[in-house]
Amino acid sequence: MQTLKRIDALIVVEGKNDEFKLKQVIDADFICTQGLSMPDNVLADIVTIAKYKEVIICTDPDSPGNKIRQRINELVPNAKHVYFLKEDAKGKNKVGIEHASKEKIIEAFEHIVNSRNNETTLSWNEFISLGLIGAGSSKKREHLAKQLHLGIANAKTFYHRLNMVKATHDDLERILKNV
């Protein structure tokens, strides 16, 4: 019998299928946003619980998941994040946490990202100099996302995520040498 990984936090997911899948690997408290609908009472519960317990946002690696993540992060700015790549959460016809393997779930939760980093370790000019914006930049961001477990995002969001993990120009340059 597999031992569940205990996480003393509230994990925010989009739906019951995500919760069911994660509970096969993780022992924690969960709350479902009910997708993009996010009823006011659910949002209020998340904010209240965040006063007493760490909150980890774990949404699908798609546009609705990113919108949910952004909304929850506005309400709970000290929330932490777990990211999945689309390829790691792909079902037959859609993308979602419920399609991720147990191994990918464990791997993702080994790379929890703290969003409350106010330190800028990478300037916007350094970001641009690395070719992470403009033509051909999406492949570079995708490579970095895989290496740093940050999820794929547009340039502005990815820049913010790189600073969340305190990435430096030199760090990123080393990783990008393999692209």
Backbone bond lengths (Angstrom), bond angles and torsions (degrees), N, CA, C in turn:
res aa  C-N    CA-C-N  psi(-1)  N-CA   C-N-CA  omega(-1)  CA-C   N-CA-C  phi
1 M - - - 1.450 - - 1.531 109.68 -
2 Q 1.319 116.24 133.91 1.455 122.09 -177.64 1.531 110.50 -79.70
3 T 1.321 116.89 135.19 1.453 122.00 177.11 1.525 108.77 -81.67
4 L 1.333 116.33 132.93 1.456 120.83 179.02 1.518 109.92 -77.88
5 K 1.317 115.17 144.45 1.467 120.70 175.81 1.528 107.85 -79.52
6 R 1.327 117.66 122.81 1.464 121.83 -179.24 1.525 109.25 -88.71
7 I 1.317 115.51 127.67 1.461 122.32 176.31 1.518 107.25 -127.67
8 D 1.321 116.10 117.70 1.454 120.82 -179.15 1.522 108.94 -85.45
9 A 1.330 114.84 78.52 1.460 120.98 -177.34 1.524 108.59 -160.09
10 L 1.318 115.38 167.42 1.454 122.26 170.19 1.518 106.75 -96.19
11 I 1.302 116.67 120.87 1.461 120.73 179.28 1.520 108.17 -101.19
12 V 1.333 115.75 122.29 1.457 122.46 -179.53 1.526 108.25 -93.86
13 V 1.338 115.54 121.67 1.468 121.89 178.29 1.519 108.52 -125.20
14 E 1.332 115.97 168.44 1.458 119.71 -177.90 1.522 113.14 -79.52
15 G 1.326 116.91 -41.44 1.449 118.39 -173.56 1.513 113.85 -146.45
16 K 1.324 114.74 173.74 1.469 122.17 -177.90 1.526 112.06 -63.20
17 N 1.333 118.23 -34.49 1.471 120.31 178.83 1.527 111.00 -65.27
18 D 1.341 116.33 -37.59 1.469 120.48 176.20 1.528 109.80 -64.10
19 E 1.317 115.63 -46.18 1.461 120.53 179.42 1.528 110.96 -59.98
20 F 1.321 116.38 -46.14 1.469 120.73 -179.77 1.531 110.81 -58.92
21 K 1.332 116.63 -44.24 1.467 120.82 -179.42 1.525 111.07 -64.69
22 L 1.322 117.44 -46.97 1.462 120.83 -178.33 1.525 111.59 -65.26
23 K 1.329 117.13 -35.00 1.467 120.65 -179.34 1.534 112.30 -66.87
24 Q 1.322 117.57 -13.96 1.461 120.46 175.56 1.527 111.45 -73.51
25 V 1.331 115.84 -17.87 1.463 121.71 -175.86 1.533 112.37 -122.49
26 I 1.332 116.71 -30.74 1.459 121.63 -170.67 1.520 111.02 -121.33
27 D 1.323 114.55 134.25 1.460 122.12 173.75 1.526 106.65 -100.76
28 A 1.333 116.26 107.12 1.463 121.44 -178.47 1.521 108.46 -160.17
29 D 1.312 115.48 176.94 1.458 121.20 172.53 1.521 107.60 -91.67
30 F 1.325 116.28 140.25 1.461 121.45 -177.88 1.518 110.39 -126.42
31 I 1.334 114.79 153.79 1.454 121.51 169.67 1.523 107.19 -142.04
32 C 1.318 116.12 138.58 1.468 121.87 -178.59 1.526 109.87 -102.95
33 T 1.315 116.60 134.84 1.465 121.42 178.80 1.523 112.04 -80.24
34 Q 1.315 117.06 -11.02 1.464 122.45 -175.15 1.527 109.86 63.47
35 G 1.322 114.65 42.89 1.462 120.59 179.55 1.510 111.22 70.20
36 L 1.325 116.07 -152.79 1.461 120.90 -178.16 1.524 113.22 -69.54
37 S 1.326 117.58 -14.87 1.466 119.23 -178.26 1.519 111.74 -63.68
38 M 1.319 118.43 -34.30 1.465 125.21 177.25 1.526 113.09 30.38
39 P 1.323 117.60 76.70 1.473 119.74 179.32 1.528 111.60 -56.52
40 D 1.334 115.18 149.33 1.464 121.22 -178.10 1.526 112.50 -56.32
41 N 1.334 117.09 -37.26 1.464 118.89 -178.65 1.527 111.59 -67.31
42 V 1.333 117.71 -32.84 1.468 121.22 177.46 1.530 109.40 -69.04
43 L 1.325 116.52 -44.58 1.470 120.33 178.41 1.533 110.40 -62.16
44 A 1.317 116.25 -41.56 1.474 120.23 178.65 1.520 110.66 -63.40
45 D 1.326 117.02 -39.46 1.467 120.60 178.32 1.529 111.01 -63.11
46 I 1.317 116.74 -41.95 1.473 120.81 179.92 1.532 109.91 -62.28
47 V 1.326 116.02 -45.55 1.471 120.57 -179.83 1.523 110.48 -62.50
48 T 1.316 117.62 -43.04 1.465 121.61 -179.96 1.525 110.94 -64.24
49 I 1.316 116.52 -48.21 1.467 120.37 -178.62 1.530 110.67 -63.52
50 A 1.330 117.01 -33.40 1.472 121.24 -179.31 1.526 112.39 -62.64
51 K 1.318 117.77 -19.41 1.465 120.92 177.24 1.525 111.37 -71.95
52 Y 1.326 116.26 -21.03 1.462 121.20 -174.18 1.520 114.25 -119.62
53 K 1.326 116.10 -16.65 1.454 119.65 -172.21 1.528 109.65 -145.52
54 E 1.309 115.40 147.93 1.460 120.99 175.99 1.535 109.83 -62.53
55 V 1.322 116.38 142.58 1.461 122.45 177.81 1.523 108.64 -114.65
56 I 1.332 115.44 131.70 1.466 121.61 176.76 1.524 107.86 -120.47
57 I 1.313 116.32 123.21 1.462 121.47 -179.53 1.531 108.38 -93.06
58 C 1.329 115.62 124.44 1.458 122.23 -177.80 1.523 107.99 -134.67
59 T 1.330 116.37 88.27 1.460 121.05 -176.99 1.524 110.76 -112.41
60 D 1.329 114.73 167.06 1.460 120.78 -179.25 1.530 110.42 -62.70
61 P 1.334 116.87 148.62 1.474 120.91 179.68 1.531 111.45 -82.75
62 D 1.322 115.43 61.81 1.462 121.17 178.82 1.519 108.82 -144.31
63 S 1.317 116.92 179.60 1.460 121.04 -176.09 1.536 112.54 -61.42
64 P 1.336 119.63 -48.31 1.463 117.98 177.07 1.533 112.38 -60.25
65 G 1.326 117.20 -39.38 1.468 120.76 178.01 1.513 111.66 -61.18
66 N 1.327 117.08 -40.45 1.466 120.60 178.52 1.528 111.76 -67.42
67 K 1.347 116.88 -36.37 1.465 120.23 177.90 1.526 110.43 -66.17
68 I 1.325 116.56 -41.80 1.465 121.18 177.74 1.525 109.60 -62.80
69 R 1.334 116.24 -46.88 1.472 122.05 179.56 1.530 110.24 -56.58
70 Q 1.320 116.23 -46.26 1.466 120.82 -178.44 1.531 110.64 -63.78
71 R 1.320 117.50 -43.05 1.465 121.03 -179.24 1.534 111.41 -64.06
72 I 1.326 116.47 -45.75 1.467 120.13 179.52 1.530 109.68 -64.80
73 N 1.327 116.87 -40.06 1.467 120.49 -179.31 1.530 111.56 -65.39
74 E 1.339 117.42 -31.39 1.467 120.28 175.34 1.530 110.28 -65.06
75 L 1.331 116.66 -39.10 1.460 121.45 -178.32 1.531 112.57 -79.38
76 V 1.342 115.37 -31.60 1.469 121.56 -178.51 1.535 107.24 -129.79
77 P 1.340 116.97 78.84 1.458 120.16 -174.13 1.530 115.11 -64.19
78 N 1.316 117.91 -16.48 1.464 119.53 178.42 1.529 111.81 -96.73
79 A 1.323 116.81 12.82 1.464 120.43 177.80 1.521 110.10 -63.73
80 K 1.313 114.83 153.10 1.459 120.95 174.31 1.525 108.11 -101.85
81 H 1.323 115.60 167.62 1.464 119.88 -173.93 1.524 111.79 -132.78
82 V 1.332 113.78 145.05 1.458 122.05 170.40 1.525 105.48 -123.49
83 Y 1.328 115.93 129.25 1.461 121.23 -177.88 1.523 111.05 -115.05
84 F 1.322 115.21 144.83 1.458 122.80 172.19 1.516 108.19 -121.07
85 L 1.310 116.35 144.71 1.452 120.58 170.68 1.526 107.94 -80.38
86 K 1.329 116.64 151.28 1.467 119.96 179.16 1.516 111.26 -55.88
87 E 1.315 115.88 -41.92 1.465 119.82 -177.53 1.528 112.51 -64.43
88 D 1.314 117.52 -22.14 1.464 121.77 -179.81 1.530 112.67 -90.94
89 A 1.328 116.89 -6.19 1.463 120.58 -178.06 1.533 110.34 -134.28
90 K 1.319 115.45 38.02 1.455 120.58 -174.35 1.520 110.83 -100.10
91 G 1.338 115.69 128.14 1.460 122.08 173.35 1.514 108.91 -100.43
92 K 1.320 116.55 -165.31 1.468 120.27 179.49 1.516 112.12 -63.27
93 N 1.328 116.24 -47.61 1.460 119.94 -174.31 1.522 115.17 -122.32
94 K 1.328 116.73 -3.32 1.455 118.28 -179.07 1.516 111.25 -152.91
95 V 1.315 114.34 171.12 1.454 122.14 179.97 1.517 108.41 -108.16
96 G 1.334 116.74 137.19 1.456 119.72 177.29 1.513 111.27 -176.47
97 I 1.315 115.67 153.69 1.462 122.30 179.44 1.524 110.58 -54.62
98 E 1.320 116.84 -34.74 1.467 119.90 -177.82 1.525 113.17 -62.72
99 H 1.316 117.41 -14.19 1.465 121.78 179.27 1.528 113.03 -96.55
100 A 1.319 117.64 -6.60 1.470 121.26 -178.28 1.527 110.24 -72.68
101 S 1.317 115.69 146.80 1.465 120.51 176.25 1.523 109.25 -74.73
102 K 1.308 115.72 159.61 1.463 120.24 177.87 1.526 110.44 -59.90
103 E 1.318 117.22 -36.98 1.471 121.43 179.54 1.529 110.96 -64.23
104 K 1.335 116.85 -41.68 1.471 120.18 179.88 1.532 110.87 -69.51
105 I 1.324 116.92 -32.51 1.465 120.23 176.79 1.524 109.77 -65.56
106 I 1.316 116.31 -47.76 1.473 120.38 178.78 1.529 109.89 -59.33
107 E 1.323 116.88 -45.59 1.470 121.07 179.65 1.530 111.04 -60.51
108 A 1.317 117.11 -44.41 1.468 120.49 -179.06 1.524 111.27 -62.35
109 F 1.342 116.73 -40.93 1.460 120.02 -178.20 1.525 112.81 -77.39
110 E 1.309 117.20 -6.71 1.468 120.21 171.98 1.524 110.98 -83.93
111 H 1.336 116.95 -6.47 1.464 122.22 -177.57 1.529 110.84 -126.65
112 I 1.303 116.73 51.66 1.462 121.31 178.41 1.529 108.66 -69.24
113 V 1.336 115.70 132.93 1.460 121.90 -175.63 1.526 109.64 -107.00
114 N 1.328 115.43 131.75 1.464 121.95 178.23 1.523 108.83 -88.46
115 S 1.325 117.21 121.90 1.468 120.45 -177.51 1.515 113.11 -85.49
116 R 1.304 117.93 -7.01 1.459 120.71 -174.12 1.526 112.34 -93.83
117 N 1.301 115.92 39.69 1.457 120.13 177.22 1.527 108.04 -98.17
118 N 1.301 117.19 109.89 1.463 121.51 -179.63 1.527 112.41 -88.73
119 E 1.310 116.55 -4.14 1.457 121.39 -178.47 1.524 110.07 -80.09
120 T 1.315 116.23 133.39 1.463 120.84 175.64 1.518 107.81 -99.00
121 T 1.331 115.42 107.92 1.460 120.41 -179.34 1.523 111.36 -97.94
122 L 1.327 115.39 -12.35 1.457 121.81 -179.85 1.521 107.84 -133.92
123 S 1.326 116.43 119.36 1.462 119.15 179.95 1.533 109.76 -79.36
124 W 1.315 115.48 161.45 1.467 120.58 178.06 1.531 109.91 -61.59
125 N 1.328 117.18 -38.47 1.470 120.46 178.76 1.526 111.51 -64.21
126 E 1.337 117.08 -38.80 1.469 120.35 176.79 1.532 110.12 -66.42
127 F 1.315 116.53 -39.27 1.461 122.23 177.71 1.527 109.74 -58.32
128 I 1.323 115.41 -46.56 1.473 120.87 179.38 1.525 110.29 -65.66
129 S 1.333 117.17 -42.46 1.470 120.67 -177.88 1.523 112.62 -63.04
130 L 1.328 117.18 -24.20 1.458 121.52 177.91 1.530 111.85 -82.65
131 G 1.329 116.76 -0.90 1.457 120.81 179.47 1.519 113.06 74.18
132 L 1.339 116.88 31.41 1.458 120.67 -177.49 1.526 113.26 -94.28
133 I 1.318 115.28 8.79 1.458 121.36 174.09 1.533 106.53 -140.89
134 G 1.319 116.78 143.34 1.451 121.08 179.83 1.525 112.70 97.97
135 A 1.322 115.48 -164.64 1.469 122.02 -175.80 1.526 111.73 -58.38
136 G 1.313 116.31 130.05 1.466 121.90 177.37 1.518 114.96 78.44
137 S 1.312 117.26 0.63 1.463 120.26 -174.71 1.525 113.11 -75.11
138 S 1.318 117.84 -27.18 1.469 119.19 -175.19 1.529 111.45 -64.27
139 K 1.323 117.84 -35.05 1.475 120.09 177.28 1.525 111.04 -66.08
140 K 1.319 116.63 -39.27 1.465 120.23 177.87 1.529 110.82 -66.14
141 R 1.341 116.38 -44.05 1.470 119.43 178.64 1.529 110.49 -64.00
142 E 1.315 116.68 -37.93 1.467 120.66 178.43 1.532 110.51 -63.47
143 H 1.324 116.97 -42.69 1.469 120.65 178.51 1.540 110.33 -62.41
144 L 1.316 116.47 -45.56 1.463 120.26 178.63 1.528 111.19 -64.42
145 A 1.322 116.59 -39.41 1.468 120.61 179.46 1.520 110.58 -59.72
146 K 1.309 116.87 -41.37 1.472 120.75 179.22 1.524 110.72 -67.19
147 Q 1.309 116.88 -44.00 1.457 120.94 -177.06 1.529 112.60 -69.58
148 L 1.334 116.43 -34.71 1.464 120.93 -174.39 1.536 113.59 -104.22
149 H 1.343 116.39 -0.34 1.469 122.15 178.74 1.527 111.59 58.08
150 L 1.332 115.60 51.40 1.458 120.45 -175.75 1.512 114.66 -111.27
151 G 1.300 118.18 -5.94 1.462 119.20 -175.54 1.513 109.81 75.07
152 I 1.303 115.64 150.00 1.462 121.34 -178.28 1.520 109.07 -84.15
153 A 1.329 115.96 138.65 1.466 120.58 -177.42 1.523 109.78 -151.86
154 N 1.328 115.28 169.20 1.458 119.27 174.78 1.534 108.68 -68.08
155 A 1.309 116.46 171.68 1.464 121.01 -172.47 1.533 112.62 -59.54
156 K 1.323 117.56 -47.27 1.466 120.23 -176.37 1.534 111.28 -63.72
157 T 1.316 116.56 -45.09 1.472 120.36 179.46 1.518 110.48 -66.53
158 F 1.328 116.58 -39.85 1.459 119.94 -179.26 1.525 110.99 -66.19
159 Y 1.321 117.19 -38.30 1.466 121.61 175.87 1.533 109.73 -57.39
160 H 1.321 116.08 -45.84 1.472 120.82 178.79 1.531 110.47 -61.75
161 R 1.331 117.25 -43.88 1.468 120.82 -179.29 1.525 111.35 -64.38
162 L 1.320 117.94 -37.53 1.466 120.61 178.29 1.528 110.52 -62.25
163 N 1.314 117.14 -39.76 1.459 120.00 176.93 1.526 111.75 -70.74
164 M 1.347 116.99 -28.96 1.465 120.18 176.52 1.521 110.54 -61.44
165 V 1.346 116.93 -35.68 1.471 119.94 -179.03 1.534 111.65 -96.96
166 K 1.328 115.48 11.32 1.467 122.30 176.29 1.526 113.18 59.50
167 A 1.331 115.87 37.71 1.461 120.53 177.78 1.528 109.59 -70.98
168 T 1.312 115.47 143.03 1.462 120.60 177.23 1.523 109.57 -112.44
169 H 1.308 115.41 165.50 1.461 121.38 178.09 1.530 110.37 -55.73
170 D 1.339 116.50 -46.07 1.470 120.64 -178.52 1.528 111.64 -64.07
171 D 1.334 117.20 -41.49 1.472 121.16 176.97 1.516 110.63 -56.81
172 L 1.321 115.24 -49.62 1.458 120.84 -175.30 1.530 111.36 -68.87
173 E 1.315 115.59 -38.01 1.464 120.29 177.75 1.541 110.31 -59.57
174 R 1.338 116.76 -42.78 1.468 121.34 177.97 1.528 111.31 -61.55
175 I 1.315 116.20 -44.66 1.465 120.35 -179.24 1.524 111.07 -66.84
176 L 1.319 116.15 -38.51 1.465 120.38 -176.73 1.529 113.39 -75.00
177 K 1.318 118.31 -13.45 1.465 120.22 177.17 1.511 111.77 -59.33
178 N 1.345 116.32 -26.04 1.463 121.12 -178.06 1.528 113.64 -85.65
179 V 1.340 117.17 0.17 1.468 120.00 -179.46 1.510 109.82 -87.42
